[in-house]
Amino acid sequence: MPTKINRFHNTKKAIQELQQQLEALSSDPELKKEMEFEEKLRALMAEYNKTLRDINAILDPQSAAAAPRTTRTRRERRTKRYTNPHTGGIIETKGGNHKELKEWKQKWGNETVESWAITL
């Protein structure tokens, strides 16, 4: 297990190496050209109120149409019916944020109340 002083020296050395890499990249003329292009492109996009998706759709409409935006949807919650054998009360809910159901769970316990549930 490295000591704190070893970790300190290793971290300091890694930082120095990364600084050298950063300096080398900063002086790279190709990187400077790419950064200038990106800056101008973003300014142009802002001027015309366009997003990268808009630009892709303009430049390559076929790929934009072929790859529609996908949104992740959460699986719909199923309704549960709880029947209280002590009171005869019935609760139907899709979630656990039901006032009376919380009271039942507090009084008789979560496991007991969940054993009363039937998924519809």
Contacts in CASP RR format, 6 or more apart in sequence:
PFRMAT RR
TARGET T0000
AUTHOR 0000-0000-0000
METHOD contacts of the structure
MODEL  1
MPTKINRFHNTKKAIQELQQQLEALSSDPELKKEMEFEEKLRALMAEYNK
TLRDINAILDPQSAAAAPRTTRTRRERRTKRYTNPHTGGIIETKGGNHKE
LKEWKQKWGNETVESWAITL
2 10 0 8 1.000
25 31 0 8 1.000
45 51 0 8 1.000
45 52 0 8 1.000
45 54 0 8 1.000
45 55 0 8 1.000
53 64 0 8 1.000
53 69 0 8 1.000
56 63 0 8 1.000
56 64 0 8 1.000
57 64 0 8 1.000
77 94 0 8 1.000
77 95 0 8 1.000
78 94 0 8 1.000
78 119 0 8 1.000
78 120 0 8 1.000
79 92 0 8 1.000
79 93 0 8 1.000
79 94 0 8 1.000
79 119 0 8 1.000
79 120 0 8 1.000
80 92 0 8 1.000
80 93 0 8 1.000
80 94 0 8 1.000
80 95 0 8 1.000
80 117 0 8 1.000
80 118 0 8 1.000
80 119 0 8 1.000
80 120 0 8 1.000
81 90 0 8 1.000
81 91 0 8 1.000
81 92 0 8 1.000
81 117 0 8 1.000
81 118 0 8 1.000
81 120 0 8 1.000
82 90 0 8 1.000
82 91 0 8 1.000
82 92 0 8 1.000
82 93 0 8 1.000
82 101 0 8 1.000
82 104 0 8 1.000
82 113 0 8 1.000
82 116 0 8 1.000
82 117 0 8 1.000
82 118 0 8 1.000
83 89 0 8 1.000
83 90 0 8 1.000
83 116 0 8 1.000
83 118 0 8 1.000
84 90 0 8 1.000
84 91 0 8 1.000
84 104 0 8 1.000
84 116 0 8 1.000
85 116 0 8 1.000
86 108 0 8 1.000
91 98 0 8 1.000
91 100 0 8 1.000
91 101 0 8 1.000
91 104 0 8 1.000
92 120 0 8 1.000
93 101 0 8 1.000
96 102 0 8 1.000
101 113 0 8 1.000
104 113 0 8 1.000
105 113 0 8 1.000
END
